[in-house]
Amino acid sequence: MGNTFGVGGDTLYLSNGGTAVLADVLTLAVSALAERPWDHRFAALVAMQDQSMMGHGAVGFDLADLDWGATAEERTSAKSFVLDVLDLATRRYRWDELDYEPPFAEGYVRRFREIVAAFDPADADPGDELPDIPLVACCVRHRVLSGLPYWEGCAFCHR
């Protein structure tokens, strides 16, 4: 059992453990960079990859299901944000604070970045994948955006 991230046939399939690692390193990066409402909605999507709350094998998302924005400018800005998050994660941002060594995380992030870079948000057919309610609360203990209003605490608190 695992989870899929990507679009169509261009996907990253991860075991539940790999998914947890990807979610952790993306949580650290997205929390540092989120500024605009769309960014905080993407942060909520990252938070929804917390399998301790959502269930193992029950997460993942298709880029084509996300609402990237109504205009070319909005879509470009949203995609740039996601690429910036992935770039920051690739640079091992705050990985030294994890309570484990994520030996395969860099490969996961690089592969997902390739998928996002090749994806054209204009081809999206938005569904309900991107949460309507953005994450704006911060977990003081872990210094990341928390799962509020979806649940108490952040992914690191749930372990």
Buried (B, 14 or more C-beta within 10 A) or exposed (E): EBBEBBBEEEBBEBBBEBBBBBBBBBBBBBBBBBEEEBBBBBBBBBBBBBBEBBEBEBBBBBBBBBBBBEEEEBBBBBBEBBEBBBBBBBEBBBBEEBEEEBEEBBEBBBBBBBBBEEBEBEEBEBEEBBBEEBBBBBBEEBBBBBBBEBBEBBBBBEE
